[in-house]
Amino acid sequence: MKTSPYQSQSPILFIIFNRTDTALKVMSEIKKAKPARLYITADAFRPDRPEEELLCNETKTAIMAEIDWKCDVKTLFRAKNLGPKEAIASAIDWFFEQENEGIILEHDCLPDNSFFYFCDTLLEKYRYDQRIWLISGCNFQKGKKWGTGSYYFSNLTHGWGWATWKSSWSEYDKQLSRYDSNDIRGQLQKIFNNPLVIDHWVYLFEQTKSGNIDTWDYQVAFAHMLNNAVTIIPNVNLVSNIGFGEKAENTMDINSLFANTPLEEIKEIIHPKYMLPEKEADMNVLMEEFHIEEKLEFIRRHNLKRRRFKRWLKSLFKHT
């Protein structure tokens, strides 16, 4: 006998933009979960892309038409485009001005129904535990389980479908005002022992701080890492990013490890015995995300060429 879908006890913030196709798929899962309080936010179309106005309006209309259950709905629809950094960060601010905890989903982050059960359970369990920064729905471990629990702890922040508390979000620093280029490397060395990983984090933080990367989520990683917090990662994948492809802004590679990860279900939550980050699991993700193997191969080839050049120089001196 088929059981009814789990109904979310937590409020949900749904972030949409110009993709009606993916947004409706995510909305269908939110609709099954029937949250009592639903917050919907959308940035306006970009001035240099006037054709987006119709797409943005279509998406908002389609999503609002899907709300057919008893629900307190609040909307934050921008009149002018703010860009992802400003629009998303301020939308989460708006959400936590009215809620003490909740779930955040973007238009291309498709959850399994059990994701809502997972978030509800752990939001309650760790409500007053300041060691936990967020609860993620994503798992990129290709089937490998870490520990004997239903989830493990991580130094990374997987932000495609997540939940957190107002107290955690209060540590968020959109401008990275605490970032100090003189000591960031030393601080990251306390978390990661791979110099290429550290180099990449330094680059991302510097580009975000300077405004060259218009994003909101690297600031989440910064607040998380520099407060010695951990993230909860499920041992099965509960959220899949379905936005990869030609319509995406950044996630274009449909062959990426992170694209369209198959969804799984979590039926029972078993809590881990220890709260320690799984460093090896994190490195599995970073090796792929930061293309570490490619960088190592480049260094290897470069060193081979340099050694060949040195041998060639030595051979010249032998004949003089």
Order of alpha helices (4+ residues) and beta strands (2+ residues): beta-alpha-beta-alpha-beta-alpha-beta-beta-alpha-beta-beta-beta-alpha-alpha-alpha-alpha-beta-beta-alpha-alpha
